[in-house]
Amino acid sequence: MQTLEELKSRREELETKANEVQKQHAEHEFSINLEDKKMMKTLMSHLDKGYTWKTANAAVVVTLYDKLKSQHATAVKDDSVAVSVKLRGHELNGLYQALLNVEGTGVENARRFIRMLTIVGETVTDAMAVLAEMNSEIHSLHQELQEIDVKIEEMSVDVVSDEELELVKDETEK
């Protein structure tokens, strides 16, 4: 059985590790491969004209669009044909949600969307799997922290009870 001091020390270690992992994951950029610059423009057009946003996701969509626009400007200057965009976890999740929640009209718009989804879909799905693993790691650390907190709380109550017993014992001996 671990002592209260050992549990508190382990908790500090886990808290430090959880903070470091969360920071690393927040800064991690996922590379989403697109066929070409035209596909990036199609994706931006979809977000701008074919995506129905709500209050809950408006900020994410705007951030995602601005990130794509910025990277598109950089890609236009680059001579390479293949294009990839770098997205952080919240932007990746925003893109994933935007690809899942689509309303549109017209056959040609549907055709463009399906082509874009075919090209972008696999790389987004793979990146989402990595993001899920990262979130699972953070969840495990927090779950372990919670279990340690419960043990610390239980041991702290036991310590207080022992101290109270000593006081009562001292008082009765007088």
C-alpha positions in Angstrom: 0.0 0.0 0.0 1.2 3.5 -0.9 1.6 6.2 1.7 -0.1 9.5 1.5 3.1 11.2 0.6 3.8 8.7 -2.2 0.3 9.3 -3.6 0.7 13.1 -3.5 4.1 12.7 -5.3 2.6 10.5 -7.9 -0.2 12.9 -8.4 2.2 15.8 -9.0 4.1 13.7 -11.5 0.9 12.8 -13.4 -0.3 16.3 -13.3 2.9 17.6 -14.8 2.9 14.8 -17.5 -0.8 15.5 -18.3 -0.1 19.3 -18.8 2.9 18.5 -21.0 1.0 16.0 -23.1 -1.9 18.4 -23.5 0.4 21.2 -24.6 2.1 18.9 -27.1 -1.2 17.7 -28.5 -2.6 21.3 -28.7 0.4 22.3 -30.8 0.5 19.2 -32.9 -0.4 19.9 -36.6 -2.0 17.3 -38.8 -1.1 17.3 -42.4 -4.2 16.9 -44.7 -3.1 16.0 -48.2 -5.0 17.6 -51.1 -4.6 16.8 -54.7 -3.8 20.3 -55.8 -4.4 24.0 -55.2 -7.7 23.8 -56.9 -8.9 21.2 -54.4 -8.0 23.6 -51.5 -10.1 26.3 -53.3 -13.0 23.8 -53.6 -12.7 23.0 -49.9 -12.7 26.7 -49.0 -15.7 27.3 -51.3 -17.6 24.5 -49.6 -17.0 26.0 -46.2 -17.9 29.5 -47.4 -21.0 28.6 -49.4 -22.1 25.0 -48.7 -21.8 24.7 -44.9 -24.6 25.7 -42.5 -23.0 26.9 -39.3 -24.6 27.3 -35.9 -23.6 29.5 -32.9 -21.7 26.5 -31.4 -19.4 26.1 -34.3 -19.2 29.5 -36.0 -15.8 30.4 -34.5 -14.3 27.0 -35.5 -15.5 27.3 -39.1 -14.1 30.9 -39.3 -10.8 29.8 -37.9 -10.6 26.8 -40.2 -11.5 28.9 -43.2 -8.9 31.6 -42.4 -6.2 29.0 -41.8 -7.0 27.4 -45.3 -7.1 30.9 -46.9 -3.7 31.7 -45.4 -2.2 28.4 -46.5 -3.8 28.7 -49.9 -2.0 32.1 -50.4 1.3 30.3 -49.5 0.5 27.4 -51.8 -0.2 29.7 -54.7 3.4 31.0 -54.5 4.8 27.5 -54.4 5.5 25.7 -57.7 4.8 22.2 -56.5 1.6 20.5 -57.7 0.7 18.5 -54.5 -0.7 20.5 -51.7 -1.2 19.7 -48.0 -2.6 21.8 -45.3 -1.6 21.9 -41.6 -4.4 21.8 -39.1 -4.4 21.7 -35.3 -6.8 19.3 -33.5 -9.7 21.7 -33.1 -9.4 22.8 -36.8 -9.2 19.2 -37.9 -12.3 18.4 -35.9 -14.0 21.4 -37.4 -13.1 20.2 -40.9 -14.4 16.7 -40.1 -17.7 18.1 -38.9 -18.0 20.3 -41.9 -17.5 17.4 -44.2 -20.1 15.3 -42.4 -22.8 18.0 -42.1 -23.5 19.2 -45.6 -26.4 20.6 -47.4 -26.3 21.6 -51.0 -28.2 22.0 -54.2 -27.4 21.0 -57.8 -25.8 18.0 -59.4 -22.6 19.7 -60.3 -22.1 21.0 -56.7 -22.8 17.4 -55.5 -20.3 16.1 -58.0 -17.6 18.6 -56.8 -18.3 17.7 -53.2 -18.1 14.0 -53.7 -14.8 14.4 -55.6 -13.5 16.6 -52.7 -14.7 14.1 -50.1 -13.0 11.2 -51.9 -9.7 13.0 -52.0 -9.8 14.7 -48.6 -11.9 12.1 -46.7 -9.2 9.4 -46.2 -6.5 11.7 -45.0 -9.0 13.4 -42.6 -10.2 10.1 -41.3 -6.6 8.9 -40.7 -5.8 12.2 -38.9 -9.0 11.9 -36.8 -7.9 8.4 -35.7 -4.6 9.9 -34.5 -6.4 12.7 -32.7 -8.7 10.1 -31.0 -5.6 8.2 -29.8 -4.1 11.5 -28.5 -7.4 12.3 -26.7 -7.5 8.8 -25.2 -4.0 9.3 -23.8 -5.1 12.5 -22.1 -8.3 10.9 -20.8 -6.3 8.0 -19.3 -4.0 10.4 -17.5 -7.0 12.4 -16.1 -8.7 9.2 -15.1 -5.6 8.0 -13.2 -5.4 11.5 -11.6 -9.0 11.2 -10.5 -8.3 7.7 -8.9 -5.3 9.1 -7.0 -7.4 12.0 -5.8 -10.0 9.6 -4.4 -7.2 7.6 -2.6 -5.7 10.8 -1.2 -9.1 11.9 0.0 -9.7 8.5 1.7 -6.3 8.5 3.3 -6.6 12.1 4.4 -9.9 11.2 6.2 -8.2 8.2 7.8 -5.3 10.4 9.0 -7.8 12.9 10.5 -9.6 10.0 12.2 -6.4 8.6 13.7 -5.5 12.1 15.0 -8.9 12.5 16.5 -8.6 9.1 18.2 -5.3 10.2 19.7 -6.8 13.4 21.0 -9.8 11.5 22.5 -7.4 8.9 24.0 -5.3 11.6 25.5 -8.3 13.4 27.0 -9.7 10.2 28.5 -6.4 9.4 30.2 -6.3 12.7 32.0 
